[in-house]
């Protein structure tokens, strides 16, 4: 925490006159902080984050001043490294998908369970209820605060290939698919018969261009904002996982902010998360046409063939990993799994 000196406080420090000394009630501490976002500056996520902090700066009269950085500010190690900085207190705010947040909070993998969520709204309802509050507590235990109403949208994940259409699960056999650095992603694609390759998002474009991977899986918005249409030809609409970003903070930093400042942040977060969700949903819908106009081919995949591969021990294995409490809360809202 830093304090912004005023002319009065500077004069008082210099011993000019005690009349200029501010009382404790008048003193206004200023907290300066940083926010990392793994998406480019033009993405709906980065736009929402910058608008949140601009509104907070204005309403708090400059008491909380947060600077947001796209592409994780070029941090070596990208998302996993940024998450460690949040836990250590070297980074105050971040936005991260559950499958990567699970490196610190294992239960967060529940947000990315394949073929569980049919729509993003289903995820929002669960996150606003008992399951979301349970996830909050698990994060707090690891020194991470998950902001209230801070679940940003990314979209349903699709398969995006360099030069091969994926219509059934058999088309994936032996292919190298880039996945985020999370064990559920790797397990899922191994179960489907592919070869998962974990790479950070800042390495993805070059890996596709150079043929080090045959494809990747992400919502359409990622193909657009990261210009993956320049290095891939095919998209298969699989809707295999929901994907979003948890707005998180270092727990100690958050707890030190005055209650009124925290309320301002939460209010503007809720407003801009709603706007970001709509903007992202609208963009994903438009991109089904825009990416075709860019020369890509989009196919509807046979989702049943993918789900059939999970009928063995995939869900029981992840129930054990995630824990029975969170699993039961999930099934209350999403139905029985397996």
C-alpha angles and dihedrals in degrees: 000000000000131000125226108226118226127204089256095052092047092051091048091050089053090054095245094137138331089227088078095055110114117229118236090255090055097045113103114202116210122214116202117195145161133234124200123204121185093211128085122268092258095056123110089239096056091044091054094048094050091049091051093054094044090054092046092049090052098045095045092049091241096309092126113038114179124178116205123211125198123220089025089287089284091295113176107239092029116208100004091049092047091051090055090051090054092052093048093048095244090114121040105196136024141160116222140164118246094244090063097036085059089077085077100022109032096195090065089079085081090081091065103044106143121248094002105104118058097186137011090243089064089057092049092052092051092046091051091053140055094306092056092049090050090052089050091056093048090052093047089054088061095048095261125122116207108208118239112258087002102131107125122199127243101160141238112317121247133185115256117191136189096228113338131084115227108211101152134017091258089067089067095059111132096350120139108238121187112229133174117266096271128116094226091059091050093046092048095053094042087053089053091053098254130120109246117212116193114218132158116249092251089062097047102089094052093044090056094043093051095044095242086133130028095218149332138227125231141119115288091253089068092054088053103043093043093043093237089153085079093063104029135058108188137055124187115199102225102146085205097157140011114240130198143140127255112218102225139176137192102271097224094048091049093049091052093058114098114259092245091054091049090052091052091052092048093049095051091042091056092049097047095041088059090050092045092050092053093044091050094046091049091048093050089052093049092047092064084072101029095055091051088052087053088059101266127133118227121198132181109237128218096253093185091065090056094046091051090066091061097057094095123063100319097102095038089051093052093043087061091047096047097039135247095261096059091038093056091048089051094049091050088065104027103033131243116328128217 
